[in-house]
Amino acid sequence: MATGDETRLPLTSPDVNSARLDRLREIFPEAFTEGKIDFEKFQQVLSGDVTEAAERYGLSWTGKSEAIKNIQTLTTGTLLPARDE
């Protein structure tokens, strides 16, 4: 039988946006102003790698923006492993 916190699982989902912003802040600190991303500075940092073209391939479906919002929402729902399966 396991003891202590070894087998405890977190009860909330990870904050995906915070993790991404923290990573961007590590890589491009000059693209942030007052703790928030400044898209103009970010674009300047990336210079040649940024395109302003309106046309590109992509997937679109009804409810896509709602699905993205749901993915980014923190949750306390937890899936527990079925160790005997």
N, CA, C and O atoms as CSV, one atom per row, in Angstrom:
chain,resi,resn,atom,element,x,y,z
A,1,MET,N,N,0.845,-1.171,0.000
A,1,MET,CA,C,0.000,0.000,0.000
A,1,MET,C,C,0.896,1.242,0.000
A,1,MET,O,O,1.883,1.298,0.734
A,2,ALA,N,N,0.558,2.218,-0.807
A,2,ALA,CA,C,1.360,3.438,-0.916
A,2,ALA,C,C,1.096,4.342,0.282
A,2,ALA,O,O,0.000,4.369,0.842
A,3,THR,N,N,2.131,5.076,0.651
A,3,THR,CA,C,1.982,5.989,1.773
A,3,THR,C,C,2.196,7.416,1.320
A,3,THR,O,O,2.900,7.669,0.342
A,4,GLY,N,N,1.587,8.351,2.034
A,4,GLY,CA,C,1.843,9.768,1.782
A,4,GLY,C,C,1.242,10.278,0.493
A,4,GLY,O,O,0.233,9.763,0.012
A,5,ASP,N,N,1.883,11.309,-0.067
A,5,ASP,CA,C,1.370,12.008,-1.240
A,5,ASP,C,C,1.870,11.426,-2.556
A,5,ASP,O,O,1.648,12.027,-3.607
A,6,GLU,N,N,2.536,10.277,-2.532
A,6,GLU,CA,C,3.096,9.686,-3.744
A,6,GLU,C,C,2.032,9.408,-4.805
A,6,GLU,O,O,2.282,9.578,-5.998
A,7,THR,N,N,0.857,8.985,-4.371
A,7,THR,CA,C,-0.184,8.594,-5.316
A,7,THR,C,C,-1.247,9.655,-5.499
A,7,THR,O,O,-2.217,9.433,-6.224
A,8,ARG,N,N,-1.091,10.797,-4.861
A,8,ARG,CA,C,-2.096,11.858,-4.996
A,8,ARG,C,C,-2.021,12.505,-6.362
A,8,ARG,O,O,-0.942,12.832,-6.856
A,9,LEU,N,N,-3.155,12.680,-6.947
A,9,LEU,CA,C,-3.242,13.346,-8.238
A,9,LEU,C,C,-3.770,14.764,-8.033
A,9,LEU,O,O,-4.562,14.999,-7.120
A,10,PRO,N,N,-3.344,15.712,-8.870
A,10,PRO,CA,C,-3.874,17.068,-8.733
A,10,PRO,C,C,-5.377,17.083,-9.015
A,10,PRO,O,O,-5.863,16.340,-9.867
A,11,LEU,N,N,-6.098,17.925,-8.301
A,11,LEU,CA,C,-7.550,17.982,-8.441
A,11,LEU,C,C,-8.009,19.041,-9.433
A,11,LEU,O,O,-9.211,19.188,-9.653
A,12,THR,N,N,-7.094,19.775,-10.031
A,12,THR,CA,C,-7.452,20.780,-11.024
A,12,THR,C,C,-6.661,20.548,-12.294
A,12,THR,O,O,-5.593,19.936,-12.283
A,13,SER,N,N,-7.205,21.045,-13.381
A,13,SER,CA,C,-6.498,20.930,-14.648
A,13,SER,C,C,-5.394,21.981,-14.704
A,13,SER,O,O,-5.472,22.995,-14.011
A,14,PRO,N,N,-4.373,21.751,-15.517
A,14,PRO,CA,C,-3.311,22.750,-15.628
A,14,PRO,C,C,-3.814,24.008,-16.326
A,14,PRO,O,O,-4.696,23.934,-17.182
A,15,ASP,N,N,-3.262,25.153,-15.967
A,15,ASP,CA,C,-3.608,26.423,-16.599
A,15,ASP,C,C,-2.744,26.562,-17.844
A,15,ASP,O,O,-1.608,27.031,-17.771
A,16,VAL,N,N,-3.283,26.154,-18.978
A,16,VAL,CA,C,-2.539,26.089,-20.231
A,16,VAL,C,C,-2.038,27.469,-20.654
A,16,VAL,O,O,-0.886,27.608,-21.063
A,17,ASN,N,N,-2.884,28.479,-20.559
A,17,ASN,CA,C,-2.484,29.819,-20.992
A,17,ASN,C,C,-1.355,30.382,-20.150
A,17,ASN,O,O,-0.429,30.984,-20.693
A,18,SER,N,N,-1.406,30.205,-18.843
A,18,SER,CA,C,-0.343,30.709,-17.981
A,18,SER,C,C,0.981,30.043,-18.311
A,18,SER,O,O,2.019,30.703,-18.363
A,19,ALA,N,N,0.945,28.748,-18.533
A,19,ALA,CA,C,2.174,28.025,-18.870
A,19,ALA,C,C,2.750,28.531,-20.191
A,19,ALA,O,O,3.962,28.704,-20.315
A,20,ARG,N,N,1.892,28.766,-21.167
A,20,ARG,CA,C,2.359,29.269,-22.463
A,20,ARG,C,C,2.935,30.674,-22.341
A,20,ARG,O,O,3.989,30.969,-22.903
A,21,LEU,N,N,2.240,31.541,-21.606
A,21,LEU,CA,C,2.729,32.910,-21.420
A,21,LEU,C,C,4.041,32.931,-20.656
A,21,LEU,O,O,4.932,33.718,-20.974
A,22,ASP,N,N,4.169,32.068,-19.644
A,22,ASP,CA,C,5.430,31.986,-18.903
A,22,ASP,C,C,6.570,31.574,-19.820
A,22,ASP,O,O,7.673,32.114,-19.732
A,23,ARG,N,N,6.302,30.623,-20.693
A,23,ARG,CA,C,7.325,30.159,-21.644
A,23,ARG,C,C,7.700,31.273,-22.615
A,23,ARG,O,O,8.882,31.492,-22.881
A,24,LEU,N,N,6.699,31.981,-23.147
A,24,LEU,CA,C,6.974,33.114,-24.040
A,24,LEU,C,C,7.771,34.195,-23.315
A,24,LEU,O,O,8.676,34.800,-23.889
A,25,ARG,N,N,7.429,34.432,-22.053
A,25,ARG,CA,C,8.132,35.446,-21.261
A,25,ARG,C,C,9.597,35.064,-21.087
A,25,ARG,O,O,10.466,35.936,-21.072
A,26,GLU,N,N,9.881,33.762,-20.954
A,26,GLU,CA,C,11.262,33.276,-20.851
A,26,GLU,C,C,12.022,33.513,-22.146
A,26,GLU,O,O,13.166,33.967,-22.134
A,27,ILE,N,N,11.375,33.201,-23.262
A,27,ILE,CA,C,12.040,33.264,-24.558
A,27,ILE,C,C,12.124,34.690,-25.092
A,27,ILE,O,O,13.157,35.086,-25.632
A,28,PHE,N,N,11.045,35.469,-24.946
A,28,PHE,CA,C,10.965,36.820,-25.506
A,28,PHE,C,C,10.594,37.846,-24.434
A,28,PHE,O,O,9.508,38.420,-24.507
A,29,PRO,N,N,11.441,38.095,-23.457
A,29,PRO,CA,C,11.086,39.055,-22.407
A,29,PRO,C,C,10.864,40.467,-22.952
A,29,PRO,O,O,10.097,41.237,-22.373
A,30,GLU,N,N,11.526,40.814,-24.058
A,30,GLU,CA,C,11.378,42.151,-24.632
A,30,GLU,C,C,10.018,42.367,-25.281
A,30,GLU,O,O,9.678,43.500,-25.622
A,31,ALA,N,N,9.233,41.313,-25.460
A,31,ALA,CA,C,7.917,41.429,-26.087
A,31,ALA,C,C,6.807,41.672,-25.060
A,31,ALA,O,O,5.627,41.670,-25.410
A,32,PHE,N,N,7.184,41.882,-23.798
A,32,PHE,CA,C,6.194,42.092,-22.748
A,32,PHE,C,C,6.310,43.496,-22.179
A,32,PHE,O,O,7.410,43.996,-21.947
A,33,THR,N,N,5.170,44.121,-21.958
A,33,THR,CA,C,5.103,45.445,-21.349
A,33,THR,C,C,4.136,45.370,-20.179
A,33,THR,O,O,2.992,44.948,-20.343
A,34,GLU,N,N,4.584,45.774,-19.008
A,34,GLU,CA,C,3.773,45.744,-17.787
A,34,GLU,C,C,3.143,44.367,-17.558
A,34,GLU,O,O,1.987,44.260,-17.149
A,35,GLY,N,N,3.909,43.336,-17.825
A,35,GLY,CA,C,3.461,41.971,-17.565
A,35,GLY,C,C,2.561,41.358,-18.616
A,35,GLY,O,O,2.178,40.195,-18.497
A,36,LYS,N,N,2.213,42.126,-19.651
A,36,LYS,CA,C,1.334,41.610,-20.699
A,36,LYS,C,C,2.065,41.632,-22.030
A,36,LYS,O,O,2.964,42.443,-22.250
A,37,ILE,N,N,1.664,40.727,-22.912
A,37,ILE,CA,C,2.316,40.650,-24.211
A,37,ILE,C,C,1.938,41.864,-25.063
A,37,ILE,O,O,0.769,42.242,-25.147
A,38,ASP,N,N,2.933,42.453,-25.679
A,38,ASP,CA,C,2.758,43.584,-26.582
A,38,ASP,C,C,2.956,43.033,-27.998
A,38,ASP,O,O,4.082,42.759,-28.413
A,39,PHE,N,N,1.852,42.873,-28.733
A,39,PHE,CA,C,1.915,42.208,-30.029
A,39,PHE,C,C,2.764,42.956,-31.049
A,39,PHE,O,O,3.385,42.334,-31.911
A,40,GLU,N,N,2.796,44.267,-30.963
A,40,GLU,CA,C,3.650,45.024,-31.882
A,40,GLU,C,C,5.124,44.714,-31.623
A,40,GLU,O,O,5.886,44.493,-32.564
A,41,LYS,N,N,5.525,44.696,-30.358
A,41,LYS,CA,C,6.909,44.356,-30.025
A,41,LYS,C,C,7.206,42.907,-30.387
A,41,LYS,O,O,8.288,42.590,-30.881
A,42,PHE,N,N,6.247,42.039,-30.139
A,42,PHE,CA,C,6.424,40.620,-30.462
A,42,PHE,C,C,6.641,40.445,-31.957
A,42,PHE,O,O,7.497,39.669,-32.378
A,43,GLN,N,N,5.875,41.158,-32.746
A,43,GLN,CA,C,6.019,41.094,-34.197
A,43,GLN,C,C,7.387,41.634,-34.626
A,43,GLN,O,O,8.008,41.086,-35.536
A,44,GLN,N,N,7.854,42.694,-33.983
A,44,GLN,CA,C,9.165,43.241,-34.295
A,44,GLN,C,C,10.272,42.239,-33.973
A,44,GLN,O,O,11.237,42.109,-34.725
A,45,VAL,N,N,10.126,41.534,-32.854
A,45,VAL,CA,C,11.121,40.538,-32.456
A,45,VAL,C,C,11.207,39.427,-33.492
A,45,VAL,O,O,12.297,38.964,-33.826
A,46,LEU,N,N,10.059,39.002,-33.997
A,46,LEU,CA,C,10.024,37.913,-34.972
A,46,LEU,C,C,10.274,38.392,-36.396
A,46,LEU,O,O,10.565,37.581,-37.275
A,47,SER,N,N,10.168,39.663,-36.632
A,47,SER,CA,C,10.361,40.353,-37.917
A,47,SER,C,C,10.016,39.505,-39.135
A,47,SER,O,O,8.843,39.435,-39.500
A,48,GLY,N,N,10.959,38.874,-39.762
A,48,GLY,CA,C,10.735,38.162,-41.014
A,48,GLY,C,C,9.875,36.919,-40.903
A,48,GLY,O,O,9.418,36.395,-41.919
A,49,ASP,N,N,9.648,36.442,-39.705
A,49,ASP,CA,C,8.874,35.213,-39.518
A,49,ASP,C,C,7.386,35.450,-39.342
A,49,ASP,O,O,6.628,34.502,-39.137
A,50,VAL,N,N,6.955,36.708,-39.420
A,50,VAL,CA,C,5.540,37.034,-39.235
A,50,VAL,C,C,4.948,37.423,-40.581
A,50,VAL,O,O,5.538,38.199,-41.334
A,51,THR,N,N,3.790,36.882,-40.867
A,51,THR,CA,C,3.100,37.221,-42.102
A,51,THR,C,C,1.780,37.899,-41.783
A,51,THR,O,O,1.131,37.581,-40.786
A,52,GLU,N,N,1.394,38.818,-42.618
A,52,GLU,CA,C,0.110,39.494,-42.438
A,52,GLU,C,C,-0.888,39.061,-43.501
A,52,GLU,O,O,-1.930,39.692,-43.678
A,53,ALA,N,N,-0.569,37.994,-44.202
A,53,ALA,CA,C,-1.444,37.507,-45.259
A,53,ALA,C,C,-2.772,37.034,-44.669
A,53,ALA,O,O,-2.804,36.341,-43.652
A,54,ALA,N,N,-3.856,37.418,-45.320
A,54,ALA,CA,C,-5.183,37.044,-44.835
A,54,ALA,C,C,-5.551,35.623,-45.235
A,54,ALA,O,O,-6.381,34.997,-44.576
A,55,GLU,N,N,-4.953,35.101,-46.298
A,55,GLU,CA,C,-5.314,33.782,-46.784
A,55,GLU,C,C,-4.375,32.707,-46.248
A,55,GLU,O,O,-3.153,32.857,-46.273
A,56,ARG,N,N,-4.966,31.635,-45.770
A,56,ARG,CA,C,-4.199,30.478,-45.342
A,56,ARG,C,C,-5.161,29.324,-45.134
A,56,ARG,O,O,-6.370,29.523,-45.017
A,57,TYR,N,N,-4.627,28.135,-45.089
A,57,TYR,CA,C,-5.457,26.954,-44.871
A,57,TYR,C,C,-5.771,26.825,-43.387
A,57,TYR,O,O,-4.985,27.244,-42.537
A,58,GLY,N,N,-6.914,26.247,-43.085
A,58,GLY,CA,C,-7.283,26.033,-41.697
A,58,GLY,C,C,-8.552,25.210,-41.601
A,58,GLY,O,O,-9.250,24.994,-42.591
A,59,LEU,N,N,-8.828,24.769,-40.425
A,59,LEU,CA,C,-10.057,24.016,-40.169
A,59,LEU,C,C,-11.026,24.919,-39.430
A,59,LEU,O,O,-10.647,25.625,-38.495
A,60,SER,N,N,-12.257,24.888,-39.851
A,60,SER,CA,C,-13.275,25.704,-39.209
A,60,SER,C,C,-14.544,24.876,-39.053
A,60,SER,O,O,-14.913,24.110,-39.943
A,61,TRP,N,N,-15.201,25.037,-37.921
A,61,TRP,CA,C,-16.465,24.344,-37.691
A,61,TRP,C,C,-17.291,25.158,-36.699
A,61,TRP,O,O,-16.765,25.988,-35.958
A,62,THR,N,N,-18.566,24.904,-36.703
A,62,THR,CA,C,-19.462,25.580,-35.776
A,62,THR,C,C,-19.092,25.177,-34.353
A,62,THR,O,O,-18.979,23.990,-34.049
A,63,GLY,N,N,-18.906,26.154,-33.495
A,63,GLY,CA,C,-18.561,25.876,-32.102
A,63,GLY,C,C,-17.067,25.818,-31.835
A,63,GLY,O,O,-16.661,25.487,-30.721
A,64,LYS,N,N,-16.231,26.132,-32.829
A,64,LYS,CA,C,-14.785,26.045,-32.655
A,64,LYS,C,C,-14.296,26.998,-31.567
A,64,LYS,O,O,-13.504,26.598,-30.714
A,65,SER,N,N,-14.751,28.244,-31.581
A,65,SER,CA,C,-14.295,29.207,-30.567
A,65,SER,C,C,-14.754,28.783,-29.172
A,65,SER,O,O,-14.025,28.981,-28.200
A,66,GLU,N,N,-15.933,28.212,-29.062
A,66,GLU,CA,C,-16.424,27.723,-27.772
A,66,GLU,C,C,-15.574,26.544,-27.285
A,66,GLU,O,O,-15.291,26.435,-26.092
A,67,ALA,N,N,-15.170,25.668,-28.202
A,67,ALA,CA,C,-14.320,24.536,-27.837
A,67,ALA,C,C,-12.969,25.019,-27.319
A,67,ALA,O,O,-12.444,24.469,-26.351
A,68,ILE,N,N,-12.406,26.037,-27.950
A,68,ILE,CA,C,-11.124,26.590,-27.505
A,68,ILE,C,C,-11.263,27.209,-26.120
A,68,ILE,O,O,-10.378,27.044,-25.281
A,69,LYS,N,N,-12.357,27.915,-25.872
A,69,LYS,CA,C,-12.598,28.493,-24.539
A,69,LYS,C,C,-12.716,27.391,-23.491
A,69,LYS,O,O,-12.181,27.525,-22.391
A,70,ASN,N,N,-13.409,26.305,-23.821
A,70,ASN,CA,C,-13.581,25.200,-22.875
A,70,ASN,C,C,-12.255,24.529,-22.549
A,70,ASN,O,O,-12.027,24.128,-21.407
A,71,ILE,N,N,-11.389,24.405,-23.529
A,71,ILE,CA,C,-10.079,23.799,-23.298
A,71,ILE,C,C,-9.273,24.640,-22.319
A,71,ILE,O,O,-8.523,24.100,-21.506
A,72,GLN,N,N,-9.422,25.950,-22.391
A,72,GLN,CA,C,-8.633,26.858,-21.570
A,72,GLN,C,C,-9.222,27.086,-20.182
A,72,GLN,O,O,-8.587,27.723,-19.342
A,73,THR,N,N,-10.417,26.580,-19.931
A,73,THR,CA,C,-11.078,26.750,-18.639
A,73,THR,C,C,-10.514,25.763,-17.624
A,73,THR,O,O,-10.393,24.571,-17.906
A,74,LEU,N,N,-10.169,26.270,-16.441
A,74,LEU,CA,C,-9.689,25.385,-15.383
A,74,LEU,C,C,-10.837,24.517,-14.888
A,74,LEU,O,O,-11.980,24.968,-14.820
A,75,THR,N,N,-10.534,23.293,-14.548
A,75,THR,CA,C,-11.558,22.368,-14.085
A,75,THR,C,C,-11.065,21.600,-12.869
A,75,THR,O,O,-9.862,21.427,-12.674
A,76,THR,N,N,-12.009,21.142,-12.054
A,76,THR,CA,C,-11.639,20.316,-10.911
A,76,THR,C,C,-11.987,18.854,-11.177
A,76,THR,O,O,-11.772,17.996,-10.320
A,77,GLY,N,N,-12.524,18.571,-12.362
A,77,GLY,CA,C,-12.823,17.196,-12.721
A,77,GLY,C,C,-11.532,16.401,-12.878
A,77,GLY,O,O,-10.568,16.895,-13.463
A,78,THR,N,N,-11.506,15.193,-12.368
A,78,THR,CA,C,-10.287,14.404,-12.395
A,78,THR,C,C,-10.581,13.011,-12.922
A,78,THR,O,O,-11.558,12.376,-12.525
A,79,LEU,N,N,-9.731,12.547,-13.815
A,79,LEU,CA,C,-9.800,11.168,-14.258
A,79,LEU,C,C,-8.822,10.369,-13.401
A,79,LEU,O,O,-7.654,10.734,-13.267
A,80,LEU,N,N,-9.303,9.302,-12.836
A,80,LEU,CA,C,-8.447,8.455,-12.017
A,80,LEU,C,C,-8.069,7.212,-12.802
A,80,LEU,O,O,-8.906,6.639,-13.499
A,81,PRO,N,N,-6.824,6.795,-12.695
A,81,PRO,CA,C,-6.402,5.593,-13.428
A,81,PRO,C,C,-7.066,4.340,-12.869
A,81,PRO,O,O,-7.245,4.201,-11.659
A,82,ALA,N,N,-7.425,3.439,-13.767
A,82,ALA,CA,C,-7.953,2.133,-13.366
A,82,ALA,C,C,-6.768,1.171,-13.423
A,82,ALA,O,O,-6.507,0.548,-14.452
A,83,ARG,N,N,-6.072,1.065,-12.324
A,83,ARG,CA,C,-4.812,0.325,-12.275
A,83,ARG,C,C,-4.970,-1.167,-12.590
A,83,ARG,O,O,-4.020,-1.799,-13.053
A,84,ASP,N,N,-6.140,-1.731,-12.348
A,84,ASP,CA,C,-6.338,-3.149,-12.604
A,84,ASP,C,C,-6.758,-3.429,-14.046
A,84,ASP,O,O,-6.951,-4.590,-14.406
A,85,GLU,N,N,-6.905,-2.399,-14.878
A,85,GLU,CA,C,-7.285,-2.600,-16.283
A,85,GLU,C,C,-6.095,-2.449,-17.182
A,85,GLU,O,O,-6.220,-2.584,-18.399
